[in-house]
Amino acid sequence: MARKFEIENTITRQYRRFNATGTQLEVRLLTFSDATDPVSHFLVCLNDLLRHALQNLSESDMVGITIQNRENQNIKSIGIIFRRKDQLAADVILSLVQKYSQSNARSNSLDKLIMTVYSVRIPVGFCKRMIKSRGRPLTVMAHLKRSVVEVKANENFLTHAIIIAIAKLENYPDYKAYVQGRKISPVVQKLSLGQV
């Protein structure tokens, strides 16, 4: 399918601090025959342009778009606020553009347009590599996650768990030994007898 626009210049800027990207496209829409309506031609071209500009973004990215007329600075620019890419409804964008284009139908249908797409990549998941717990036994999860500790005790396992939690919070030097089951039995006996 042939494009209905011609890209004359592309500038891409990375904003690493904010995990964002700005892409500026300088575009000229292709000419239309006299039989077609300039407003409908403009909307079809703009729909094709939006599809092209958003093709490399993932569905969870936040996207903001501005469209300006390069040759006629008196015409107001179109601005679409930040929202997720999957929440960008084409009919809402096109209704906004249609209101804009009805007042300036002939002037902007052949002018150069500057379309700037700002996208912010939103991290998906809970960490850099997501660890799924579904279907994994507790021993595997205790090995993979630091926040999960498996208490191996035949009796007084609640006392063991409380001592390990207190040792973690208070930064005891014997914390690792307690987790491994060493040096914990005298402390458990003192706690169960009420001597601590």
DRENVEX-760015 format. One record per residue: residue in three letters; x, y negated, z negated of N, C-alpha, C, O in turn. Coordinates in steps of 0.02 Angstrom, whole numbers, plus 50000, padded with zeros to 5 digits. Layout:
! residues N
ALAXYZXYZXYZXYZ;...
//
This chain:
! residues 196
MET500435005950000500005000050000500454993850000500904993249959;ALA500324989350046500734983350053500564978349999499984977649979;ARG501074974849975500964969649925500604963749955500684962150014;LYS500214960349914499864954449936500224948149914499934942649914;PHE500854948749894501254943149872501984944349891502184949949907;GLU502374939049889503074939449906503474936549847503364930749828;ILE503924940549819504324938249762504944934649790505334937549827;GLU505024928249771505594924349795506164924249745506744923749764;ASN506014924749680506544924449629506294928049566505704927649549;THR506744931449532506584934749469507134933249419507724934049433;ILE506924930949360507394929649305507154933649245506564933249226;THR507604937449214507434941349155507894939349098508504938949106;ARG507584937949041507974936048981507804940948925507224942848915;GLN508324942948889508244947448831508304943248768508764939248761;TYR507854944248721507884941148656507964946848605507474949148576;ARG508574949148596508704955148556508494954348483508284959148451;ARG508564948348457508384947248387507644948848374507464951248321;PHE507224947348423506504948448416506264954548453505654955848455;ASN506724958348483506544964248521506064962548577505574966048590;ALA506204956848611505744954148661506114953148727506724952748730;THR505704952748780505964951648847505514946548881504904946748874;GLY505824941948918505444937148958505624938049031506214937649048;THR505134939149074505254939949145504884934449182504274933749175;GLN505244930549221504944925149259504964926949333505504928049361;LEU504384927249364504334928949435504114922649473503614919549455;GLU504494920849525504284915449569503974918749630504314922249667;VAL503334917549641502954921449689502584916849737502344911549718;ARG502544919049799502114915749848501604920949872501784926349896;LEU500974919149867500444923749890500424923749966500554918549997;LEU500274929449995500244929850067499634926250094499134925350059;THR499684924050156499144920150187498534924550198498584930750200;PHE497974921450206497344925050216497024922450280497164916850303;SER496594926550308496244924450368495684919550350495464919450292;ASP495464915650397494944910650384494274913850365493854910550336;ALA494194920250383493554923550369493474925250295492914926050271;THR494034925950260493984927850190493914921750145494144916350163;ASP493604922750089493524917550040494184916450003494484921349980;PRO494434910249997495074909149963495074911249890495584913449865;VAL494514910649856494474912549785494544920049778494914922449736;SER494174923849819494214931149814494904933649835495154938449806;HIS495204930449886495884932349907496384931049850496814935149837;PHE496314925349817496754923549761496684928649704497184930649675;LEU496074930649689495964935449635496244942349651496534945649607;VAL496174944549713496444951049734497214950849730497524955649706;CYS497504945349754498234944749752498484944449679499004947449663;LEU498134940949637498334940349568498274947049531498684948649488;ASN497764950849547497684957449517498274961949536498534965549494;ASP498474961649599499044965449623499694963149589500114967149572;LEU499754956649579500344953749546500374955849472500914957549448;LEU499814955849438499794958149368499994965449362500364967349317;ARG499744969449407499904976649406500664977549416500974981849384;HIS500954973549461501674974049473502074971649413502574974849395;ALA501874966249382502244963249326502234967649263502704967449224;LEU501694971449254501624975449192501804982749201501694986749155;GLN502074984649258502174991749272502714995049228502675001049215;ASN503214991249205503764994249166503664993849091504114995749053;LEU503084991549069502964990848997502574996848971502174999749007;SER502704998648908502325004048878501665001448851501574995448843;GLU501215005948836500535004048816500505000348750500044996448738;SER501005001448706500984998348640501334991548637501324988348585;ASP501634989348692501984982948693501494977148690500944977448717;MET501704971848655501314965648653501504961448713502104960648728;VAL501004958848749501124955348812500784948548810500204947948790;GLY501154943348830500884936648839501064934248909501624935448931;ILE500604930948944500714929149014500534921749024500034919348998;THR500954918249061500794911449084500884911249159501364914149186;ILE500434907749193500474906949266500434899449280499954896149259;GLN500934896849315500964889749332501014888949407501244893349443;ASN500774883049431500844881349501501484877349507501554872049476;ARG501954879749547502614876549553502574870049592502914865149575;GLU502174869849645502174864149691501724858549668501854852749683;ASN501194860149632500734855049608500724855249531500374859349502;GLN501114850949500501184851049428500574848349391500514849249331;ASN500114844949427499514842149395499014847549376498594846549333;ILE499064853249409498594858749394498814862049329499404863649320;LYS498334863149285498494866349220498704873549231498504876849278;SER499124875849185499344882849189498844887449155498444885249113;ILE498864893749174498444898949144498854902249090499424904149102;GLY498574902949030498924906248976498504911848947497914910848931;ILE498804917648939498474923348909498864925048846499454926548850;ILE498534924848789498864925748725499134932848717498934937448754;PHE499574933748668499874940248656499354945348634498954944048588;ARG499364950948666498954956648647499284962948674499724962548716;ARG499074968648649499374974848673499204975948746498684973948771;LYS499674979148781499574980248852498954984348866498584982948914;ASP498824989348825498234993448837497584989748820497044992148838;GLN497624983948786497034980048772496934974348821496454970548816;LEU497384973748870497304968648922496774971148971496904975549011;ALA496194968248967495654970249012495704966049075495724959949072;ALA495724969249132495794965749196495214961049209495304955649237;ASP494604963049190494024958849204494034952349163493814947149187;VAL494294952549101494344946549060494864941749089494754935749094;ILE495434944649109495964940449139495714937449205495824931549218;LEU495384941549244495144939049309494584933949301494524929349343;SER494164934549249493644929449239493964922749219493734917449240;LEU494504923149179494864917049161495184913949223495154907849233;VAL495484918149264495804915649326495274913049375495404908149410;GLN494704916249376494184914049423493924907149404493804902949448;LYS493844905849339493644899149317494164894049338494004888449359;TYR494794895949331495354891549349495364890349424495464884649446;SER495274895649463495364895049535494774891649570494854889049625;GLN494184891649539493604888449571493704880949576493474877849625;SER494034877949528494144870849531494724868949578494744863349603;ASN495174873649590495764872249631495844877449686496404879849698;ALA495324879249719495314884949764495824884349821496224888949831;ARG495824878949858496254878549916496974876849898497444879249930;SER497074872849847497754870549831498194876149805498794876249820;ASN497924880649765498364885649735498364892349771498724896849750;SER497994893149822497974899649855498604901049896498774906849907;LEU498964895749918499564896849957500194893849925500734894549952;ASP500124890649867500694887649833501124892949800500914898649790;LYS501734890849783502164895249743501904895349672501734890149644;LEU501874901349643501664902149574502254904649533502654908649557;ILE502304902249472502804904849425502424908749372502054905949332;MET502534915249371502204919649323502734921849273503224924949292;THR502624920349209503084922349157502734927449112502204926149085;VAL503054933249106502784938649065503244939549005503824941349013;TYR502984938248946503364939348884503114945848854502514946748844;SER503584950248838503384956548808503804957848746504414956748746;VAL503484960248694503824962148633503724969648623503154972048619;ARG504274973248620504234980448611504104981948538504514980348495;ILE503554985048525503344986848457503574993948443503424998448481;PRO503944995048388504145001948372503545006248355503095004148319;VAL503555012248382503015016948370503275022548326503795025348342;GLY502935024148273503165029248226503405026148162503315020148151;PHE503715030048121503925027748055504675026648050504905023248003;CYS505065029248096505785028348092506065029348162505695030148211;LYS506735029248168507045029848233506875036648266506725036948326;ARG506885041748227506665048248253506125050848207506235051748147;MET505565052048235504995053848194505035061148175505155065448217;ILE504945062648112504945069448087504225071348072503905068348029;LYS503985076348107503295078548096503295084148045503665089048052;SER502865083547995502845088547942502355094047956502375099347924;ARG501915093148004501395098148017501715104648042502085104748091;GLY501575109948007501815116548026502505118348001502745123748015;ARG502835113847964503495115247938503445117147865503055114147828;PRO503835122047843503815123947772504155118647729504535114447754;LEU504025118947663504295114047616505055114147614505365108847606;THR505355119947621506085120247619506405116347676506915113147667;VAL506095116547735506355112847792506255105347781506715101447795;MET505675103347756505535096247745505985093447690506205087647694;ALA506135097447638506585095147585507285094147612507655089947588;HIS507465098147663508125097347694508145091247740508655087847744;LEU507595089847775507585084347824507465077547793507755072547815;LYS507045077147742506875070647712507175070047643507165074747604;ARG507445064147628507755063047563507235062047508507375063247450;SER506645059947526506135058547476505775064747452505395064447403;VAL505885070447484505555076647464506065080947427506595082547455;VAL505905082947366506345087147326505955093447307505405093047282;GLU506255099147320505935105447303506195107647234506795108447224;VAL505735108547187505915110647119505865118247117505335121147129;LYS506425121447101506455128747097506475130747024507005131646995;ALA505895131446995505855133446924505275138246916504745137346946;ASN505385143446875504855148346863504375145946809503785147646810;GLU504625141946763504195139246709504405132046696504965130046712;ASN503965128346668504075121246655504265117346718504695112846715;PHE503955118946774504135115546836503945108146835504275104046868;LEU503405106346799503225099346794503745095446754503905089746771;THR504005098546702504545095346663505165094546706505495089346702;HIS505325099546745505895099046791505795093146839506255089246850;ALA505195092546868505055087246917505115080346885505375075746916;ILE504865079646823504905073146788505635071346774505825065546782;ILE506025076146752506735074746737507105072746801507515068146800;ILE506975076246855507295074546919507095067546942507515063746966;ALA506455065846935506215059146955506525053646912506735048546938;ILE506575054846846506885049846802507635049146818507905043646818;ALA507955054746833508675054546850508785050646914509285047046921;LYS508325051346962508385047647025508275040147013508655036047039;LEU507775038346973507625031246961508165027946919508335022046931;GLU508455031446872508955028546827509665029446853510145027346820;ASN509745032446911510405033646942510875037546896511455035646887;TYR510635042946868511045047246826511595050446870511475052046928;PRO512185051446842512715054746881512565062146893512845065146939;ASP512135065146852511975072346859511365073546903511095079046903;TYR511135068546940510525069246980510585075047030510125079147034;LYS511125075347067511215080647117511235087547084510985092447111;ALA511555087847027511575094146991510875096246969510705102146972;TYR510485091446946509785092946926509385095546986509005100246979;VAL509475092347044509105094547104509295101647123508875105547145;GLN509935103247115510175109947133510025115147079510145121147089;GLY509755112947021509565117546969510105118746917510025122946873;ARG510655115046921511195115746872511135110246820510875104846835;LYS511355111546761511375106746704510695104146683510665099446643;ILE510155107046707509495104346691509155108146635508745105346599;SER509335114546626508975118646575509065116046504508585116246466;PRO509655113446482509685110746414509245104546406508965103446352;VAL509195100446457508785094346454508045096246451507665093146415;VAL507855101446488507155103746488506975106546419506435105246393;GLN507435110346389507305113146322507225107646271506785108046228;LYS507645102446274507585096946227506925093246236506605091246187;LEU506725092346299506105088746313505495092846292505005090046266;SER505525099446302504955103546283504895104246207504345105346182;LEU505455103746172505435103946098505295097046068505175096446008;GLY505295091946109505145085246085505735081846053505635077346012;GLN506345083946069506945081046038507205074946076507655071546052;VAL506945073546134507205067946175506805061746162506945056546191;
//
